[in-house]
Amino acid sequence: MTWVSHSIVTFATLFVATHNVFIAGCATLGSAFPDQIEDAFWKSNHRSYSHWFVLYVAALAFFWTPDMLSVTGVKVWQMGMIEMMRRFLFWFFAGALLHILEDAVCGPVPLWRPTKRTTVLPRLFKVKSVGEVLFVIGYCAIMYLVEIV
């Protein structure tokens, strides 16, 4: 998926799931991270180390707190800087993890080893195709229907 598609799908998913703009916004920023870090370090190996889900699951476990879902705008400003950064990083890496899941619907991603890509889900479309645009529009329509029900 392109970074725009990742951003739209991630924001829609987490906003519908949490009804929280802070959470959805942090995740949206993180949704481009695997490709950005890859461009900086692993240009020759697309979807390798930067797309290995284990790294992001470890980050989520590190930043997790039991009240992670109870973030409101008022509460964010009342908590200290370290706690606010912890929450930001948790949702940022949640967005990066969603990026990998989103990439799995358009090609292979690393599963057990970071250097071996595996087809995990059926390939629904090619990147930068009309199919990708239709997928994003359809996904957002479904999220909208889920939201109003």
C-alpha positions in Angstrom: 0.0 0.0 0.0 1.0 3.6 -0.4 1.6 5.8 2.6 -1.6 7.6 1.9 -3.6 4.4 1.9 -1.9 3.2 5.1 -2.8 6.5 6.8 -6.4 6.4 5.8 -7.0 2.8 6.7 -5.2 3.0 10.0 -7.0 6.2 11.1 -10.4 4.8 10.1 -9.7 1.5 11.9 -8.5 3.0 15.2 -11.0 5.9 15.3 -13.9 3.5 14.8 -12.4 1.1 17.4 -11.6 3.7 20.1 -13.5 6.9 19.2 -10.4 8.8 20.1 -8.6 11.2 17.8 -5.3 11.1 19.9 -5.1 7.3 19.5 -6.0 7.3 15.8 -3.6 10.2 15.1 -0.7 8.6 16.8 -1.3 5.3 15.0 -1.6 7.2 11.7 1.8 8.7 12.2 3.2 5.2 13.0 1.5 3.7 9.9 4.2 5.0 7.6 7.1 4.1 10.0 8.1 0.7 8.6 8.6 2.1 5.1 10.3 5.3 6.3 12.8 3.4 8.5 13.4 0.9 5.6 14.2 3.8 3.2 16.8 5.0 5.7 18.5 1.6 6.4 17.4 -1.2 4.2 16.5 0.2 0.8 17.6 -3.0 -1.0 15.5 -5.3 1.1 11.9 -4.1 0.9 9.6 -5.7 3.6 12.3 -7.3 5.7 13.5 -6.2 9.1 11.3 -3.1 9.2 8.2 -5.2 8.4 8.8 -7.9 11.0 5.9 -7.9 13.3 7.9 -9.3 16.3 9.7 -5.9 16.7 6.4 -4.0 17.0 4.8 -6.5 19.3 7.8 -6.2 21.6 7.5 -2.4 21.5 3.8 -2.6 22.3 4.5 -4.9 25.3 7.2 -2.5 26.5 4.9 0.6 26.4 1.7 -1.1 27.5 -0.2 0.0 30.6 -3.6 -1.3 31.7 -5.3 2.0 31.2 -3.9 2.5 27.7 -7.3 2.8 26.1 -8.6 5.4 28.5 -6.9 8.4 26.9 -8.9 11.5 26.5 -7.9 15.0 25.4 -8.1 16.4 28.9 -6.3 13.5 30.5 -3.4 13.8 28.0 -2.7 17.3 29.1 -3.0 16.4 32.8 -0.5 13.6 32.7 3.3 14.1 32.7 5.5 14.3 29.6 6.9 10.7 30.1 3.4 9.2 30.4 2.2 11.1 27.4 5.2 9.9 25.4 4.6 6.4 26.5 1.0 6.5 25.3 2.1 8.2 22.0 4.7 5.5 21.4 2.4 2.6 22.2 -0.2 3.9 19.6 2.6 4.9 17.2 3.9 1.3 17.1 0.3 -0.1 17.0 0.0 1.9 13.7 3.3 0.4 12.5 1.9 -3.1 13.3 -1.3 -2.3 11.4 1.0 -1.2 8.5 2.3 -4.8 8.3 -1.2 -6.2 8.4 -2.2 -3.8 5.6 0.8 -4.8 3.5 -0.1 -8.5 4.0 -3.2 -8.0 1.8 -1.1 -6.8 -1.1 1.9 -9.1 -0.9 4.2 -11.2 1.2 5.6 -10.0 4.6 8.1 -11.5 7.0 6.5 -13.9 9.4 8.9 -16.1 11.4 12.2 -14.7 10.0 12.8 -11.0 9.1 14.6 -11.9 5.9 12.0 -14.4 4.5 8.8 -13.0 3.2 5.7 -15.2 3.4 2.3 -14.8 1.9 0.1 -14.6 5.0 -3.2 -13.3 3.5 -4.7 -13.5 0.0 -3.4 -10.8 -2.3 -6.3 -8.5 -2.9 -4.6 -5.9 -5.1 -1.3 -4.5 -6.4 0.3 -1.5 -4.8 -0.5 1.8 -6.6 -3.4 0.3 -8.6 -7.0 1.1 -9.0 -7.6 -2.0 -6.8 -5.9 -0.3 -3.9 -8.0 2.8 -4.3 -11.2 0.7 -4.4 -10.0 -1.3 -1.4 -9.5 1.9 0.7 -12.8 3.4 -0.4 -14.6 0.1 0.4 -12.8 -0.3 3.7 -13.7 3.2 4.7 -17.4 2.7 3.7 -17.5 -0.5 5.9 -15.9 1.4 8.8 -18.5 4.2 8.3 -21.3 1.6 8.4 -19.8 0.0 11.5 -19.7 3.4 13.2 -23.3 4.4 12.5 -24.7 1.1 13.6 
